[in-house]
Amino acid sequence: MTKSSPSTTTALPPQHSPAPHDVRAIADLFDMRGDFIHAHPYGSGHINDTYCAAMDQAGQRVRYVIQRINHMVFRKPHELMENVDRVTRHALAMLKAEGHPEAYRRTLTCIPAHDGTSHARDDDGNYWRVYPFIEGARGHDEIHSTEQAYQAARAFGNFQKLAATLGGARLHETIPDFHHTPKRLAALEAAIVRDTAGRAAEVREEIEFARARAGDCAQIVSLLENGDIPERITHNDTKLNNVLLDDATAEGVCVIDLDTTMPGCVLYDFGDMVRTATPTSREDDPDPAGIGMQLDLFEALLRGYLSSADFLNEAETEYLAFSGKLITLEVGIRFLTDYLEGDVYFKTRRPGHNIDRCRNQFGFVRVLEQNMAAMERTVREISRQVRS
């Protein structure tokens, strides 16, 4: 069985426990055109509160996803939802224009509030949104086959391809400098100086590991600044469970969780696929010595992504292999920074959890460095096949 390295918090909440919010009242804020039946908590997300709600529409039971946007994490929910609404409307228009038979199943669509906007605010100051429930497809927290890897990567490539033709003003940055790796390294240096939790002395090896790769941290940012790689619309959270795979065909149907969709670099999206899908152990394994890389999954990701992302320029293609190393390094730096600051950002389940995560990510960076030549060779071979 092939397993991915899932996100830090993947515990699945009870699917039918009582809802802490009055979902019936929330549903009334939207143009649902049906009678509320029931709702229950849904999904494995750990930032927003998500519910599956059933509505009766003229005798037909229809399901919706009702979601509270965590405005403590996303401080400007109006801007976030403006991004989501623009991107999903554009994707739907493109799919309908090409005559896709499942246009409404291939992209999220926002159910409007009664005032016509893409979201609503309740009496407690919470922000909510509603999407139609996409039936016959689901997300997976672990990769069990190369086919799943291929389909997920192909779906993310299609998402980027649809978004690439979006016109108008630049999207909002929902989390500024989210993947600005030099700034992540600078934040680490500041945390070392402060040494808030008195832990710097015990992690000198990890600190020097990050410092030794300062040149890597600046690579993609420099390419963007020089115009060698264009800014595009990216997803920025490309884990397997953010793609719904068809229950019958296993095809990648729809990309979900669009909160971090904003201007960025497509390499960050592909790199995070490599980081989360190809390690042989979980990202918080306390013993990173045995970590390895599943090159077959890397090849599957690459084939799936390049089969749909036919808009890439030569520089973007050239750095696909490197992107996995960069994002893994960046995430390791973030875990190390949080450990030095006293574990204030990432949720932890045990003492030393963040430093275990850091060591695991840095261990995988070493593995990627050892396999870089083979990965770059695979990129050249597959990109040549796809373009021929």
LINGIQUI-V850657 format. One record per residue. N is the residue number from 0. RES is the residue in one letter. SS is DSSP state (alpha for helix, beta for strand, coil for the rest). D_FIRST is the distance of its C-alpha to the first C-alpha in whole Angstrom. Layout:
# LINGIQUI-V850657
N&RES&SS&D_FIRST + N&RES&SS&D_FIRST
This chain:
# LINGIQUI-V850657
0&M&coil&0 + 1&T&coil&4 + 2&K&coil&6 + 3&S&coil&10 + 4&S&coil&13 + 5&P&coil&15 + 6&S&coil&19 + 7&T&coil&21 + 8&T&coil&21 + 9&T&coil&19 + 10&A&coil&20 + 11&L&coil&21 + 12&P&coil&24 + 13&P&coil&26 + 14&Q&coil&26 + 15&H&coil&29 + 16&S&coil&31 + 17&P&coil&34 + 18&A&coil&35 + 19&P&coil&37 + 20&H&coil&38 + 21&D&coil&41 + 22&V&alpha&39 + 23&R&alpha&41 + 24&A&alpha&44 + 25&I&alpha&41 + 26&A&alpha&41 + 27&D&coil&45 + 28&L&coil&45 + 29&F&beta&43 + 30&D&coil&44 + 31&M&coil&42 + 32&R&coil&44 + 33&G&coil&43 + 34&D&beta&44 + 35&F&beta&41 + 36&I&beta&39 + 37&H&beta&37 + 38&A&beta&34 + 39&H&beta&31 + 40&P&beta&29 + 41&Y&coil&26 + 42&G&coil&23 + 43&S&coil&21 + 44&G&coil&24 + 45&H&coil&26 + 46&I&coil&29 + 47&N&coil&30 + 48&D&beta&31 + 49&T&beta&30 + 50&Y&beta&31 + 51&C&beta&30 + 52&A&beta&34 + 53&A&beta&35 + 54&M&beta&38 + 55&D&beta&41 + 56&Q&beta&42 + 57&A&coil&45 + 58&G&coil&43 + 59&Q&beta&40 + 60&R&beta&37 + 61&V&beta&35 + 62&R&beta&33 + 63&Y&beta&33 + 64&V&beta&31 + 65&I&beta&34 + 66&Q&beta&33 + 67&R&beta&35 + 68&I&beta&35 + 69&N&coil&35 + 70&H&coil&38 + 71&M&coil&38 + 72&V&coil&35 + 73&F&coil&36 + 74&R&coil&40 + 75&K&coil&41 + 76&P&alpha&39 + 77&H&alpha&42 + 78&E&alpha&41 + 79&L&alpha&37 + 80&M&alpha&38 + 81&E&alpha&40 + 82&N&alpha&38 + 83&V&alpha&35 + 84&D&alpha&38 + 85&R&alpha&39 + 86&V&alpha&36 + 87&T&alpha&35 + 88&R&alpha&38 + 89&H&alpha&38 + 90&A&alpha&35 + 91&L&alpha&36 + 92&A&alpha&39 + 93&M&alpha&37 + 94&L&alpha&35 + 95&K&alpha&38 + 96&A&alpha&40 + 97&E&coil&38 + 98&G&coil&38 + 99&H&coil&34 + 100&P&coil&34 + 101&E&coil&32 + 102&A&alpha&33 + 103&Y&alpha&33 + 104&R&alpha&29 + 105&R&coil&28 + 106&T&coil&30 + 107&L&coil&31 + 108&T&coil&34 + 109&C&beta&37 + 110&I&coil&39 + 111&P&coil&42 + 112&A&beta&44 + 113&H&coil&48 + 114&D&coil&49 + 115&G&coil&47 + 116&T&coil&45 + 117&S&coil&41 + 118&H&coil&41 + 119&A&beta&43 + 120&R&beta&44 + 121&D&coil&45 + 122&D&coil&48 + 123&D&coil&46 + 124&G&coil&45 + 125&N&coil&41 + 126&Y&beta&40 + 127&W&beta&38 + 128&R&beta&37 + 129&V&beta&36 + 130&Y&beta&33 + 131&P&beta&33 + 132&F&coil&30 + 133&I&coil&27 + 134&E&coil&27 + 135&G&coil&24 + 136&A&beta&21 + 137&R&beta&19 + 138&G&coil&17 + 139&H&coil&14 + 140&D&coil&13 + 141&E&coil&10 + 142&I&coil&8 + 143&H&coil&6 + 144&S&coil&7 + 145&T&alpha&10 + 146&E&alpha&13 + 147&Q&alpha&12 + 148&A&alpha&13 + 149&Y&alpha&16 + 150&Q&alpha&17 + 151&A&alpha&17 + 152&A&alpha&19 + 153&R&alpha&21 + 154&A&alpha&22 + 155&F&alpha&23 + 156&G&alpha&25 + 157&N&alpha&27 + 158&F&alpha&28 + 159&Q&alpha&29 + 160&K&alpha&31 + 161&L&alpha&33 + 162&A&alpha&34 + 163&A&coil&35 + 164&T&coil&38 + 165&L&coil&39 + 166&G&coil&43 + 167&G&coil&45 + 168&A&coil&45 + 169&R&coil&42 + 170&L&coil&40 + 171&H&coil&40 + 172&E&coil&38 + 173&T&coil&36 + 174&I&coil&35 + 175&P&coil&38 + 176&D&coil&36 + 177&F&coil&33 + 178&H&coil&31 + 179&H&coil&35 + 180&T&alpha&33 + 181&P&alpha&37 + 182&K&alpha&38 + 183&R&alpha&34 + 184&L&alpha&36 + 185&A&alpha&39 + 186&A&alpha&38 + 187&L&alpha&36 + 188&E&alpha&40 + 189&A&alpha&42 + 190&A&alpha&39 + 191&I&alpha&40 + 192&V&alpha&44 + 193&R&alpha&44 + 194&D&coil&42 + 195&T&coil&42 + 196&A&coil&40 + 197&G&coil&41 + 198&R&coil&38 + 199&A&alpha&38 + 200&A&alpha&39 + 201&E&alpha&36 + 202&V&alpha&34 + 203&R&alpha&36 + 204&E&alpha&34 + 205&E&alpha&31 + 206&I&alpha&34 + 207&E&alpha&35 + 208&F&alpha&32 + 209&A&alpha&32 + 210&R&alpha&36 + 211&A&coil&35 + 212&R&coil&33 + 213&A&alpha&36 + 214&G&alpha&36 + 215&D&alpha&33 + 216&C&alpha&33 + 217&A&coil&36 + 218&Q&alpha&35 + 219&I&alpha&34 + 220&V&alpha&37 + 221&S&alpha&39 + 222&L&alpha&38 + 223&L&alpha&38 + 224&E&alpha&42 + 225&N&alpha&43 + 226&G&coil&42 + 227&D&coil&40 + 228&I&coil&37 + 229&P&coil&38 + 230&E&coil&37 + 231&R&beta&35 + 232&I&beta&34 + 233&T&beta&30 + 234&H&coil&28 + 235&N&coil&27 + 236&D&coil&24 + 237&T&coil&21 + 238&K&coil&18 + 239&L&alpha&16 + 240&N&alpha&17 + 241&N&alpha&20 + 242&V&beta&20 + 243&L&beta&20 + 244&L&beta&18 + 245&D&beta&20 + 246&D&coil&19 + 247&A&coil&20 + 248&T&coil&19 + 249&A&coil&17 + 250&E&coil&19 + 251&G&beta&20 + 252&V&beta&23 + 253&C&beta&24 + 254&V&beta&24 + 255&I&coil&25 + 256&D&coil&26 + 257&L&coil&29 + 258&D&coil&31 + 259&T&coil&31 + 260&T&coil&31 + 261&M&beta&34 + 262&P&beta&36 + 263&G&beta&34 + 264&C&coil&32 + 265&V&alpha&29 + 266&L&alpha&28 + 267&Y&alpha&27 + 268&D&alpha&25 + 269&F&alpha&23 + 270&G&alpha&23 + 271&D&alpha&21 + 272&M&alpha&18 + 273&V&alpha&18 + 274&R&alpha&18 + 275&T&alpha&16 + 276&A&alpha&13 + 277&T&coil&13 + 278&P&beta&13 + 279&T&coil&11 + 280&S&coil&12 + 281&R&coil&14 + 282&E&coil&17 + 283&D&coil&19 + 284&D&coil&18 + 285&P&coil&21 + 286&D&coil&20 + 287&P&alpha&20 + 288&A&alpha&21 + 289&G&alpha&17 + 290&I&coil&16 + 291&G&coil&15 + 292&M&beta&14 + 293&Q&coil&12 + 294&L&alpha&15 + 295&D&alpha&13 + 296&L&alpha&12 + 297&F&alpha&16 + 298&E&alpha&17 + 299&A&alpha&15 + 300&L&alpha&17 + 301&L&alpha&20 + 302&R&alpha&21 + 303&G&alpha&20 + 304&Y&alpha&22 + 305&L&alpha&25 + 306&S&alpha&25 + 307&S&alpha&27 + 308&A&coil&28 + 309&D&coil&31 + 310&F&coil&33 + 311&L&coil&32 + 312&N&coil&35 + 313&E&alpha&35 + 314&A&alpha&34 + 315&E&alpha&32 + 316&T&alpha&30 + 317&E&alpha&31 + 318&Y&coil&29 + 319&L&alpha&26 + 320&A&alpha&24 + 321&F&alpha&26 + 322&S&alpha&26 + 323&G&alpha&22 + 324&K&alpha&24 + 325&L&alpha&27 + 326&I&alpha&25 + 327&T&alpha&23 + 328&L&alpha&26 + 329&E&alpha&28 + 330&V&alpha&26 + 331&G&alpha&26 + 332&I&alpha&30 + 333&R&alpha&30 + 334&F&alpha&28 + 335&L&alpha&30 + 336&T&alpha&33 + 337&D&alpha&32 + 338&Y&alpha&32 + 339&L&alpha&36 + 340&E&coil&37 + 341&G&coil&36 + 342&D&coil&33 + 343&V&coil&35 + 344&Y&coil&32 + 345&F&coil&29 + 346&K&coil&28 + 347&T&coil&27 + 348&R&coil&26 + 349&R&coil&27 + 350&P&coil&30 + 351&G&coil&29 + 352&H&alpha&26 + 353&N&alpha&27 + 354&I&alpha&27 + 355&D&alpha&24 + 356&R&alpha&23 + 357&C&alpha&25 + 358&R&alpha&24 + 359&N&alpha&21 + 360&Q&alpha&22 + 361&F&alpha&24 + 362&G&alpha&22 + 363&F&alpha&20 + 364&V&alpha&23 + 365&R&alpha&24 + 366&V&alpha&21 + 367&L&alpha&21 + 368&E&alpha&25 + 369&Q&alpha&24 + 370&N&alpha&22 + 371&M&alpha&24 + 372&A&alpha&26 + 373&A&alpha&23 + 374&M&alpha&22 + 375&E&alpha&26 + 376&R&alpha&26 + 377&T&alpha&23 + 378&V&alpha&25 + 379&R&alpha&28 + 380&E&alpha&27 + 381&I&alpha&25 + 382&S&alpha&28 + 383&R&alpha&30 + 384&Q&alpha&28 + 385&V&alpha&28 + 386&R&alpha&32 + 387&S&coil&33
